[in-house]
Amino acid sequence: MMISIVLAQQHGKQAQVIYQFELSQQGLCTFDGKSYYQLQANSRLSFLGCWLTLTSVTENSTLLASKHKPLFIYRDSLSQKDFARLSLVLRKLTAE
């Protein structure tokens, strides 16, 4: 699934997508089709947004423990559908 982060323009009602990433049901994130990260179970959701903890993954699917990438996404910068998808994946990760 593709998740889009949206930035609203200051003088208008149009929204513009500024960043996209792909997220699998298992929590694998792909940025620009080049960088791969695994979403960690210690990521959190709140009414303000999502605090994601990502760990870099090499091409042979091994985690690199030293390369962590924190990412905060404000809830209103995601569509309701994307926020729901992200929430579902996070709930699955934390339940395991």
N, C-alpha and C positions, 0 to 999 in steps of 0.2 A: 504494500500500500504506500502511496505517496503522501507525505505530510507537507503542507505548505505553511510557511510563516508569512503573515501579511502585515504590511505597514500601511496605515491609512495616511493619505495626503492631508496636510494641514488645512488647505483651502478647497475642500471639495469632499464629496461623498464617495468618490471612487477609491477602491483599495487596490494596492499594488503588491503582488507577490515578490518578496525580496530574497527568499531562501527556500529551498526545497530539499527534503531528504526522503529516502525510502526506508520503511520500517517493516520488518517481517513479523510474523506472529510469534516468533521465538525471541524477538528483541534485537535482531541484527539490524544496524543502521548503516546505510550507504550514503555518503555525502559526495556529490559530483561524480558518482560512478567510480571513484578512485579510492577514497578513504573508507575503511570499514571499522565499525565500532560495535561492541556488544553493550546493550543497555543492561545496567546492573540492578539487582533487586533492591538496593538501598536508594533508588530514585524515588522521588515523592511528588504527589499532587496536592494542590491546595486550591482554595478559592481564588488566589491571585495568579496561579500558573503552575508550571511544572519545573521541578528541579531534577534534571537528568544527570546521572553519573554514567559516563561511557568509558569503556576500556578498549584500547586499540586492539585490533585483530590483524594478524599477518595474513598473507595470501594462503598459507597452508592451514588456516583456521585455528591458530594457537593464540591465546591471549598474551599480551605483553603487559605484565603487571605494573611496569614502571610508567606506562603511558596512559594516564587518565585524562579525560576531557570533561569538565563540568559544563553544563549548558542550562541556562534558565530561560524559559519561554513564557511570556505573559499569556494568560488564558485568552485575552481578547485579541491576541495576534494569530490565533488559530480559529478555524471555522469550528462550529459545534460538532460537526461530523469528524473532523481530524482530532479534536480533543477527546471525543468519545472513543475513537480507535486507539489513541495513545493510552487512555485510561484502561482499556481492556487488556492491552499488552502488559502494562505495568501490574495490573491485578494478577494476571497469570504468572508473571515472574515472581511476585512476592508470595504467591500461594505455594510455589514449589519448594 
